[in-house]
Each structure stands twice: as C-alpha cells, then as structure tokens.
C-alpha cells in the first residue's frame, strides 16, 4: 500500500454508510467514542442507495426494518420501498447529527495494521488516515456480480446490473434480455414488461415464490404508532417471534417443515400461471429456503404475458446484437439487464485489509473459507471488527437483529479497553476455531446444505459461510457479554 500524507486520525474508522455503518456510528456516538465514516459514493445508504431499480422493495416486514432504538412510525406500507428505507436512513443521519462525521467520495483503497504504532493506516481515494480501531461495514450485497458469458464484450447494446440501474436509458419499445430470476429480477420484471417490445427472461434455476402480503399502513395506524410507541414495539415483537419460530425452525431445525412452504408456493403458482409448460419451468426441484424464498404477486402474471418469454436453455454466446442459446436459437436483443446478484463470498474488500505481517483477509480465508468469531473478529487482525461478517446473514428475519447484537458487543469491547487503558485487542486462535467448528456442525442440519440446490450462500467449496445456522435470539444472547478472556490485549504505551 502506497504511503500518503496523513489527512487525519480517529479513534474508530467505519467503512460504509449503510445500516451497519450508520448503526455503528450511532452506537459509538451514544458511548462517547470518536469516529469517522468513509463512504465511497456521494451519498449515504449502502444497498438502499444503490438499488434504485423499478419496484425495489424490501422483503422483510417494515416493523423489523428499523433500529430498535429508532423505530419509524411513518412507514407507509407493511413492506417498505427503497425510497422509504433510504429516506429513513437519511433522516437518522440528520436527526442524530452523523453527517459531519461522514467523508463522502472516500473509497477504501487499502487498510494495513501498523504493529509498532498499534493503529490502522488507511488509504482512501481522497487521502490517508489513521485510526486506532477499524470497523468494516461494506455490506455483503455491495459488489454486483456479472456472469462470465462468451462474447459479452462484443455486445453493442446497453448493459447494466440491477444495482446500477441506468435511469437515463429508455427501455420502451426495446427487445430486452434479463439474465437471472432472483430477488431483484422478480421485482423489476413486472415493471418493465408492459413497456418493452419483447422480454426474454433467462432463468438458470426457478425460485420458490409466495404471495406478497404487502398492504398500505393507514393514516390512523401511523398516528397510533407515533403517540403510542409501545404498541409499535408490540407489533414488532409479534412479527419477529412469528418469523423466528415458524420460518426459522423450518430452515435451521426441521427441514421437512419447508414442505408446507412448498405447498403454499405451489398453490400460488397454479393460481397465477395457467400454461402447463410454463408452470413446469417455474417449478423448483429443491426444498424451499435452500435458495432465498421470494414474495411477489405480479411476477408470474408478467412472465405469462404475450410479449414475455422464459428461457431455460443455457446461453452459448453473446453477439453484437443478439444472444444465442445452446439449442442454437438466436434472439435479437437491444439491452441486457443483469439480475445476477452480488459477490457475497468473494467481496473485494477482503483483498484490501491487511492484518499482522501484511496478510490480507482474502489470504486468511483462501483455504478455510470466510470465517470469523461470532461473525465479528478474526485472529491476526488486531483492532478490527467486521459488521455482518461471515455466518451472520439470515434467511427468515431482519439483518438489523444481527447488526444490533454486534454493535453491543463492539461497544462493550471498546469500553473494556478504555477502562483498562489498552491499546489493542486480538482474538485468540482456539476460540476462533472452536466457534467455527460449531457453526459447521449446526449447518449440516439446515436446509441450505440439505435442500438440494446450489446458491449464492455457498462459497466455491460448497461451504455456507454466509448464513447463521440457528435462531437469531441465540446470537443475540451470545453477543450480550464481551468475553475478554478469549482475547489478548496490549497496554497503552507509558
């Protein structure tokens, strides 16, 4: 990493301003700890800034999608749109005066631990900084994945990823290829299908799709939540525990219960798709939850329209104005939209963070796969916290549950260091390995390894290094106490 003149120093540097980054800032602010946030874009929001595609909506109930210490009584729908969630994040930053702490257009180029100085040396696109503690809040869904398709570089039409939507390009009257049928595609496909001349949806694997229970929250309900916050907390608790005990049990404990989800999804498909051949193509052959379970009321009707085609043959080649599939058929195409997800298990930030002896996180994880202790700390990387790190993702509830648990743990660690005048902490190897052995043991009983599919949850070796294989209340309980006995500390120099 090249050396630049030092632009500033902070007790804690946070990378990213999505829910994790802003949450970390709010937690540190309440604890009276100095911090700075680095954001590579010109605005805050992370995933909810990037994903502005038509129809973008959260698939987690709104009442679970705000911080417990900053409930939002003004959600307009039971499942919130990208615009509403982004507005919530921006309002948080304004209300709690986080904006002055953010350095926009500061992309992380590299961060290296300086053993002699006991601090992190951080290189950004706008200059170098130092920090005693580094928190990476880059987000698992931050780096779009573009598939490697033969001839893709020869395509002369318009191409973009759903997370980099080209709002300046008009799709009206065009022949559009959508590659991928995941959570993003099933939301934007119904929005563009009515305006395009021809829609070709290239599907590798069908998804289990349930009917969407979204509804508008009435003015009366919002007024009640504003005046009686305790009632909103009760609703939030009800939503949390229903998902935790019903869906969480099916995904992590009793996989056979997912057949109930399959039955409901099958009825939804049968109601909305009359064509038997199309229905067959849209029916998954794996257990629900093995891949992400989706919710939609308008995807099936959209793909059933006369100007839409579901393509299940593999793509052989992309040409200047067309796509050729393995059956030899060539389709003329004006625009390609990738709904192909993100680089979750190979996020580039791991290449940019160097711990002890110059080893990067990517190197540390190259053999064992992405691992962390409680998804938060890693041996060989002193004074580093990972927000939403390995095995903290969830398949049935809000990620904010995990984020808040991590924040409590991080603040407890920093307070421990402050009270005892400690300069650095580093996780010991034994608890790290024991924790990850237990994660792998529990994972064997989950639908993600027993459901009969490949998914973005798995790394290149077939290991699920993404999701938490248990109830989230257990993770919350685990993170309530900072276990200093599992760390080594060094004192502040006299």
C-alpha positions in Angstrom: 0.0 0.0 0.0 1.4 3.4 -1.0 2.1 6.0 1.7 0.2 9.3 1.5 0.4 12.3 3.9 -1.9 11.7 6.9 -5.2 13.6 6.4 -6.5 12.9 9.9 -6.8 10.4 12.8 -9.8 9.0 14.5 -10.4 6.6 17.4 -12.6 4.5 15.2 -12.8 4.4 11.4 -16.0 3.0 9.9 -16.1 1.9 6.2 -19.6 2.3 4.7 -22.8 4.2 5.5 -25.5 1.6 5.1 -27.4 0.2 8.0 -24.3 -1.4 9.5 -22.1 1.7 9.2 -24.7 4.2 10.4 -25.7 1.8 13.2 -22.0 1.6 14.3 -21.8 5.4 14.2 -25.0 5.8 16.3 -23.7 3.2 18.9 -20.3 4.9 19.2 -21.9 8.3 19.5 -24.0 7.1 22.4 -20.9 5.7 24.0 -19.0 8.9 23.6 -16.4 7.4 21.3 -14.8 9.4 18.5 -15.3 8.1 14.9 -15.3 8.9 11.2 -17.1 7.2 8.4 -15.7 6.7 4.9 -18.2 6.4 2.1 -17.1 5.7 -1.5 -20.2 7.2 -3.0 -21.5 10.8 -2.9 -24.4 9.9 -0.6 -25.2 7.5 2.3 -27.4 4.5 2.3 -25.3 1.5 1.0 -27.6 -1.1 -0.6 -30.6 1.2 -0.3 -28.8 3.9 -2.3 -27.5 1.6 -5.0 -30.7 -0.5 -5.6 -33.0 2.1 -7.2 -34.4 -0.2 -9.9 -38.1 0.0 -10.6 -40.2 -1.8 -8.0 -37.3 -2.2 -5.5 -39.0 -3.2 -2.2 -37.7 -4.9 1.0 -38.8 -8.4 1.5 -38.6 -8.0 5.3 -41.6 -6.5 7.1 -41.2 -2.8 7.8 -41.6 -3.1 11.5 -38.4 -5.2 11.7 -36.5 -2.9 9.3 -35.7 0.0 11.6 -33.3 0.1 14.6 -35.0 -0.8 17.9 -33.8 2.5 19.4 -35.1 4.5 16.5 -38.4 2.9 15.4 -40.1 4.5 12.4 -43.8 5.1 13.0 -44.2 6.6 9.5 -43.7 3.5 7.3 -46.3 3.7 4.5 -46.5 0.0 3.8 -46.0 -3.2 5.7 -43.1 -3.9 3.3 -41.2 -0.7 2.5 -39.9 0.6 -0.8 -36.3 1.5 -1.5 -37.3 5.2 -1.4 -38.9 4.9 2.1 -35.9 3.0 3.5 -33.4 5.4 2.0 -35.3 8.3 3.5 -35.3 6.6 6.9 -31.5 6.3 6.8 -31.0 9.9 5.7 -33.3 11.1 8.4 -31.4 9.1 11.0 -28.1 10.7 9.9 -29.7 14.2 10.0 -31.5 13.8 13.3 -28.5 12.3 15.2 -26.0 14.7 13.5 -24.0 11.9 11.9 -23.4 13.8 8.6 -20.5 15.9 9.8 -18.6 12.6 10.6 -19.0 11.2 7.0 -16.3 11.6 4.4 -18.1 11.2 1.1 -16.3 10.1 -2.1 -13.7 8.4 0.1 -13.3 4.9 -1.4 -11.2 2.4 0.7 -8.1 1.6 -1.3 -6.4 -0.3 1.5 -6.0 -0.6 5.2 -2.9 -2.0 6.9 -2.3 -2.7 10.6 0.8 -0.9 11.9 2.1 -3.2 14.7 4.6 -0.6 16.0 2.1 2.2 16.3 -0.8 -0.1 17.3 -3.1 1.5 14.8 -4.6 1.1 11.3 -3.2 3.0 8.4 -6.0 3.6 5.9 -5.6 4.8 2.3 -8.7 6.3 0.7 -9.2 7.8 -2.7 -9.1 11.2 -1.1 -6.1 10.8 1.2 -4.6 8.7 4.0 -5.9 8.4 7.6 -5.0 6.6 10.7 -7.4 5.0 13.3 -7.0 3.0 16.5 -9.8 0.7 15.5 -11.3 -0.2 12.1 -14.9 -1.3 11.5 -15.7 -2.7 8.1 -19.4 -2.2 7.2 -19.1 -2.7 3.5 -22.1 -5.0 3.2 -22.4 -8.4 1.6 -24.7 -7.0 -1.2 -22.4 -4.3 -2.3 -20.4 -5.6 -5.2 -22.5 -6.6 -8.2 -21.8 -9.9 -9.9 -21.7 -10.1 -13.7 -21.5 -13.6 -15.1 -18.7 -14.5 -17.5 -20.6 -15.1 -20.8 -18.7 -15.9 -24.0 -18.8 -12.9 -26.3 -20.3 -10.5 -23.7 -17.6 -7.9 -24.6 -18.9 -7.8 -28.2 -22.4 -6.7 -27.3 -23.1 -3.2 -28.7 -26.4 -2.5 -27.0 -27.0 -1.2 -23.5 -25.9 -3.3 -20.5 -26.3 -2.8 -16.8 -26.8 -4.5 -13.4 -30.0 -4.1 -11.4 -27.9 -2.5 -8.6 -26.5 0.0 -11.2 -29.8 0.8 -12.9 -29.4 3.1 -15.9 -32.2 5.5 -15.4 -31.1 7.5 -18.4 -31.8 4.7 -20.8 -35.4 4.3 -22.1 -36.4 0.6 -22.4 -39.7 1.4 -24.1 -40.1 -0.5 -27.3 -36.9 -2.4 -26.9 -36.1 -6.1 -27.0 -34.7 -6.7 -23.5 -32.8 -9.7 -22.1 -33.0 -10.1 -18.3 -30.4 -12.6 -17.0 -31.3 -14.0 -13.6 -34.6 -14.7 -11.7 -33.6 -13.8 -8.2 -35.0 -11.3 -5.7 -34.3 -8.2 -7.8 -35.5 -9.6 -11.1 -38.9 -10.6 -9.8 -39.4 -7.0 -8.7 -38.3 -5.1 -11.8 -39.5 -7.6 -14.4 -43.2 -6.7 -13.8 -42.4 -3.0 -14.0 -40.6 -3.2 -17.4 -42.6 -5.9 -19.1 -45.6 -3.6 -20.0 -43.3 -1.1 -21.8 -40.8 -3.3 -23.7 -41.4 -4.7 -27.1 -40.1 -8.1 -26.1 -38.8 -9.5 -22.8 -36.6 -12.6 -22.7 -36.0 -13.8 -19.2 -33.1 -16.2 -18.9 -33.6 -18.5 -15.9 -30.9 -20.9 -14.6 -32.9 -22.1 -11.6 -36.6 -21.3 -10.7 -37.3 -19.8 -7.3 -40.0 -20.6 -4.7 -42.3 -17.6 -4.7 -45.1 -16.9 -2.2 -47.9 -14.4 -2.5 -46.9 -11.0 -1.2 -48.8 -9.9 1.9 -47.9 -6.2 1.5 -50.6 -3.6 2.3 -50.8 0.1 2.9 -50.5 1.2 6.6 -53.4 3.5 7.3 -53.0 7.1 8.5 -54.8 6.0 11.7 -52.3 3.3 12.3 -49.4 5.6 11.8 -50.9 8.2 14.2 -51.3 5.5 16.8 -47.7 4.4 16.4 -46.5 8.0 16.8 -48.5 8.5 20.0 -48.1 5.0 21.5 -44.6 3.7 20.6 -45.1 0.8 22.9 -47.8 -0.5 20.6 -45.5 -0.5 17.6 -42.9 -2.3 19.7 -45.5 -5.0 20.5 -46.3 -5.4 16.8 -42.6 -5.6 16.0 -42.2 -8.3 18.7 -45.1 -10.3 17.3 -43.6 -10.1 13.7 -40.2 -11.1 15.0 -41.2 -14.1 17.0 -43.6 -15.4 14.4 -40.8 -15.5 11.8 -38.3 -16.7 14.3 -40.3 -19.7 15.5 -42.1 -20.7 12.3 -39.7 -20.0 9.4 -36.5 -20.2 11.5 -37.5 -23.6 12.7 -38.1 -24.9 9.2 -34.8 -23.6 7.8 -32.5 -24.5 10.6 -34.1 -27.3 12.6 -36.8 -29.4 10.9 -36.2 -29.2 7.2 -39.3 -31.3 6.5 -41.5 -28.3 7.5 -40.4 -26.5 4.4 -42.8 -28.7 2.5 -45.6 -26.6 3.9 -43.9 -23.6 2.3 -43.7 -25.6 -1.0 -47.4 -26.4 -0.8 -48.3 -22.7 -0.4 -45.9 -21.6 -3.1 -47.2 -24.3 -5.5 -50.8 -23.1 -5.0 -49.7 -19.6 -5.7 -48.1 -20.7 -8.9 -51.1 -22.7 -10.0 -53.4 -19.8 -9.4 -51.4 -17.3 -11.4 -49.9 -19.4 -14.3 -52.4 -21.3 -16.5 -49.9 -22.6 -19.1 -48.8 -26.1 -18.0 -45.5 -25.9 -19.8 -44.6 -22.6 -18.3 -45.7 -23.7 -14.9 -43.4 -26.7 -15.1 -40.4 -24.5 -16.0 -41.2 -22.3 -13.0 -41.4 -25.1 -10.5 -38.3 -25.7 -8.4 -36.8 -29.1 -7.7 -35.2 -28.3 -4.4 -36.6 -27.6 -1.0 -37.9 -24.0 -0.2 -35.2 -22.0 1.7 -32.3 -23.8 0.0 -32.3 -20.6 -2.1 -33.8 -17.4 -1.0 -37.6 -17.6 -0.7 -39.2 -14.8 -2.7 -42.6 -13.0 -2.5 -44.5 -11.5 -5.4 -48.0 -11.0 -6.7 -47.1 -9.7 -10.2 -44.1 -11.7 -11.4 -46.0 -14.7 -12.6 -48.6 -12.6 -14.5 -45.8 -10.6 -16.1 -43.9 -13.6 -17.4 -47.2 -15.0 -18.7 -47.9 -12.1 -21.0 -47.6 -12.5 -24.8 -44.5 -10.3 -25.1 -42.6 -12.2 -22.4 -40.6 -15.4 -22.8 -39.0 -17.6 -20.1 -35.8 -19.1 -21.5 -34.3 -22.1 -19.7 -31.7 -23.1 -22.2 -28.1 -22.0 -21.3 -26.5 -19.1 -23.1 -23.9 -20.3 -25.6 -22.8 -16.9 -26.8 -23.5 -13.2 -26.8 -23.1 -11.4 -30.1 -23.1 -7.7 -31.1 -26.9 -7.6 -31.3 -28.1 -10.9 -30.0 -27.9 -13.8 -27.6 -27.5 -17.4 -28.8 -28.6 -20.3 -26.6 -27.4 -23.9 -26.5 -30.2 -25.1 -28.7 -28.9 -22.8 -31.5 -31.6 -20.3 -31.3 -30.6 -16.6 -31.8 -32.6 -13.8 -30.2 -32.2 -10.2 -31.3 -31.5 -8.0 -28.2 -31.3 -4.3 -27.7 -30.5 -4.2 -24.0 -29.2 -6.7 -21.3 -30.1 -6.3 -17.6 -28.3 -8.5 -15.1 -30.3 -9.6 -12.1 -27.4 -11.8 -11.1 -26.8 -10.8 -7.5 -23.6 -9.9 -5.7 -20.1 -11.1 -4.9 -21.0 -12.3 -1.4 -18.4 -14.9 -0.8 -15.6 -13.1 -2.7 -16.2 -9.4 -1.7 -13.2 -7.4 -2.9 -12.9 -5.6 0.5 -11.1 -8.7 1.8 -8.2 -8.0 -0.6 -7.7 -4.5 0.8 -7.5 -5.2 4.6 -4.0 -6.3 5.7 -3.5 -7.6 9.2 -0.4 -8.7 11.0 2.6 -9.5 8.7 0.8 -7.9 5.7 -1.6 -10.9 5.3 -5.0 -9.9 3.8 -8.3 -11.2 4.9 -8.6 -12.8 1.5 -5.4 -14.7 2.1 -6.5 -15.8 5.6 -9.8 -17.0 4.1 -8.3 -18.6 1.0 -8.2 -22.1 2.5 -10.7 -22.2 5.3 -13.3 -20.0 3.6 -14.8 -16.9 5.1 -14.7 -17.3 8.9 -14.9 -15.1 11.9 -15.5 -15.4 15.6 -19.2 -14.6 16.1 -19.0 -13.0 12.7 -17.1 -10.1 14.1 -13.4 -10.7 14.8 -10.5 -12.7 13.2 -7.1 -13.8 14.6 -4.2 -11.9 13.1 -6.3 -8.8 12.6 -5.9 -6.7 15.8 -8.4 -3.9 16.5 -10.6 -5.0 13.5 -14.4 -5.5 13.7 -16.4 -7.0 10.8 -20.0 -5.8 10.6 -22.3 -8.6 9.1 -19.2 -10.8 8.7 -19.2 -14.5 7.9 -22.2 -16.5 9.0 -24.2 -13.5 10.3 -26.6 -13.4 7.3 -30.2 -14.6 7.9 -32.8 -16.2 5.7 -36.0 -15.5 7.6 -35.9 -12.2 9.5 -34.2 -8.8 9.6 -30.5 -8.4 9.4 -30.8 -5.5 11.8 -31.3 -8.0 14.6 -27.8 -9.3 14.0 -26.4 -5.8 13.4 -27.6 -4.5 16.8 -26.2 -7.6 18.6 -22.8 -6.9 17.0 -22.9 -3.3 17.9 -23.5 -4.1 21.6 -20.5 -6.4 21.5 -18.2 -3.9 19.8 -19.1 -1.1 22.2 -18.5 -3.4 25.2 -15.1 -4.3 23.9 -14.1 -0.7 23.3 -15.3 0.3 26.8 -13.3 -2.6 28.3 -10.2 -1.3 26.5 -10.8 2.3 27.6 -11.4 1.4 31.2 -8.2 -0.6 31.4 -6.1 1.7 29.1 -5.5 -1.0 26.5 -4.1 -0.1 23.1 -5.1 -3.2 21.1 -7.0 -6.5 21.2 -6.6 -9.6 19.2 -8.7 -12.7 19.1 -7.0 -16.0 20.2 -6.9 -18.8 17.7 -8.5 -21.5 19.9 -12.0 -19.9 20.4 -12.0 -18.9 16.7 -11.6 -22.4 15.6 -13.9 -23.9 18.2 -16.7 -21.4 17.2 -16.4 -22.2 13.5 -16.4 -26.0 14.1 -19.7 -25.5 15.9 -21.0 -23.4 13.0 -20.1 -26.1 10.6 -21.8 -28.8 12.8 -25.0 -26.8 13.1 -25.0 -26.0 9.3 -25.3 -29.7 8.5 -28.9 -29.8 9.8 -30.1 -26.7 7.8 -32.0 -26.6 4.6 -29.1 -24.7 3.0 -27.0 -27.9 2.9 -29.8 -30.4 2.8 -32.2 -28.7 0.4 -30.7 -30.0 -2.9 -29.5 -26.7 -4.5 -26.5 -24.5 -5.2 -26.9 -20.9 -4.1 -25.0 -17.7 -3.5 -25.0 -18.7 0.2 -22.2 -21.2 -0.7 -18.6 -20.5 -1.5 -16.6 -22.1 -4.3 -16.0 -25.2 -2.0 -19.7 -25.6 -1.2 -19.4 -24.2 2.3 -22.1 -21.9 3.7 -20.0 -19.1 5.1 -22.9 -16.6 4.7 -25.8 -17.5 7.0 -26.4 -18.0 10.7 -27.4 -21.7 11.2 -29.6 -21.1 14.2 -32.3 -18.9 15.8 -31.3 -15.2 15.9 -32.3 -15.0 19.6 -29.4 -17.3 20.3 -27.0 -15.0 18.5 -28.3 -12.0 20.5 -27.8 -13.9 23.7 -24.3 -14.9 22.7 -23.3 -11.3 22.0 -24.7 -9.8 25.2 -21.3 -10.2 27.0 -17.9 -9.2 25.7 -15.7 -12.3 26.5 -12.4 -10.6 27.2 -10.9 -14.0 28.2 -10.8 -15.0 24.6 -8.7 -12.0 23.5 -5.1 -10.9 24.0 -4.5 -7.2 24.8 -1.6 -4.8 24.8 -1.5 -1.8 27.1 -1.2 1.8 26.0 2.5 2.9 25.9 3.5 4.7 29.0 
